[in-house]
Amino acid sequence: MKQEIKNLTLEEIAQFLTSSGEKPYHAQQIALWIYKKDVSNFGEMTDLSLKLREKLKENFVIQDIRLIAEKVSEIDATRKFLFQLADGQKIEAVLIPSINRFTACLSTQIGCKFGCIFCASGREGFVRNLEPGEMVNQLQFMIRNLNLLKQRVNNVVFMGMGEPLDNYDNLIKAIKIINHPYALNIGARKITISTCGLADKILRLAQENIQVELSVSLHAPNDKLRSALMPVNQKYPLKSLISACQKYFLSTKRLVTFEYLLIKDVNDTQRNLRELRELLKGFKGKVNLIIYNPFKGINFEPSSIERAIVFQKVLKTAGIITTIRQSKGRDIEAACGQLLLKRENG
Ligand code: SF4
């Protein structure tokens, strides 16, 4: 069976070339055709020999992603895309505009197995991991789209549907393609991986020698509450998670961001605030406070902005860099934790 060439890093394409008697440097030409010139068949790669083009055709395909629906936020122009994959499965991705930049929020799995109780994405269970090419294709679609407007994608966040670190190998390959100068050429520091806290994978990521940003969904300052909100905490309690984040900082020198959804009377009490301050005191990281996005079927209410400001003030006084972040695309259910599986009409 033919392989999707976008599932291969440039190094892997070079290995294929070497093993089939070709020069490995053609990998760069092939990547330029696929990612910069955006061609969809090997026949168009006119600076490669006919023999090599035939070899590529015999072994690979160049697949794309099919847009089924798009919604645009009337509040902030965030765009949510519903895509169909080659096997008929559907995924969502989001393009978020802000002043002078665009951020692409990509999905890494179809569904999610971690079952955080405030999140819509995992509610219908887990279907499968996305292949590297399926992640890259979400981004390539947005780049193509913005090119028409003479704009470009500046940041990439793996914060869509799924837990990125649970699809580790495919994620790293996708990042290598996105980052490579001959492919999509987006700097590692412009790429953020968001995780619900898989401490063992954070430790592995720290050894990868790629300086991507790490964003950890914290959402609770003690194990009892965190385990109730996020079952993953039973396997990786706060002590192991914070220790893994510390090691990530020490080996990459990148400040870890802790996301903290503010849910009224659930995790926003004075006691929670004191615990959060103690947990993160002295830690080289940042806190993003996000007021919870209500979602039908989930019985939580958002904290008030006043509460968020109190949290910010206390944390800042303790020396912890803290921002209040507004989720984008709330009116089209494109905000954090709102992406859903099997949404037929976007
Ligand atoms: S927050 Fe992330 S890890 Fe948790 S259920 Fe949602 S998608 Fe999965």
Residues whose N, C-alpha, C, O or C-beta is under 5 A from the ligand:
A	BS01	SF4	C112 F114 G115 C116 C119 S121 G122 G160 M161 G162 E163 C196
